[in-house]
Amino acid sequence: MHFHAMRKLLVVLAVLAIVGVVPAFAQAANITISKTGFSPTSVTIAPGESITWTNSDTVDHQISSSKASLASPVLHAGQTFSFKFATAGNFAISELLVKKVKSGMVSVKTAGAGAQTVSLLTSASRTNYRSAVTLSGVVSNNAVGQTVTISAQVYGKTPFVKLADVMTTAGGAWTYVARPTIRTVYQSAWAKHVSSQVTVGVRPLVSIRALSGNRFSTKVVAARTFAGKYVQLQRHTATGWLTLKRVRLSSMSAAMLKASLPMGTSTLRMAFSVNQAGAGYLAGFSRSIVYHRG
């Protein structure tokens, strides 16, 4: 590259770094620097979150914290600087160029030490296709009327997608009923704070219906077709479930089969293995039925 072109590129990159191209991490607070000092003078954030300082003064400022290993470039009027605090602690922020500006304070606290949080629990870690799962949690300020955003990452999809906004009730509690169609990861967010993630596994819906003459019908339902896959008719024995017959599913993910059964009463079910279900699904089982052969 030509020397002058390289020099121009380096200048552009330096300017972008100073004026605050914000990195891809959680933005927790904004602080302005004026002739009267920092505003706000102190903030509390969680580890991994960032703060952006903006020079709203007409003179240059430069901030520093030796404990946090933080050192900004000289900030001209209107320029910004962002920094991510990775560890917990109390960090004094000093102004290097204008000595009369009082130091500010950044407190980085884990959830157990009083940082603002939103929790997330699930009523079940496994469920059937489109069956209800209750997500719930509490915001740490325990206030009523707070907005909590519920998002989901469906198997095979990269981004989280917003599902709904819910409002907190007494004690800061919230609930949301989800109906996953395939393995799904959920998270909740409140006031820039994001919960830990929970994963709900999903089983295909498998039906069984007894017909006349030792015949049975079945259908497997989920968000994809299972045409060509195999389902098993099983009988319960003293040692567990015994597979009596395997049958291939039609283009409608359905099948009909006839089985040889002993005289008397049998407890039966249809089973659809995890290998047949494929990626994103758990093994699926129908309800158990009692079948009598006279």
Secondary structure, DSSP 8 states (H G I E B T S, - for coil): --HHHHHHHHHHHHHHHHHT---SSEEEEEEEEETTEEESSEEEE-TTEEEEEEE-SSS-B-EEETTTTEE---B-TT-EEEEE--S-EEEEEEESS-TTS--EEEEE--GGGT---B--EES-SEEETT--EEEEEEBTT--TT-EEEEEEEETT--S-EEEEEEE--GGGEEEEEE--SS-EEEEEEETTEE---EEEEEE-EE--EE-SSSEEEEEEESSS--TT-EEEEEEEETTEEEEEEEEE--TTSEEEEE----SEEEEEEEEE-HHHH-TT---EE---EEEEE-
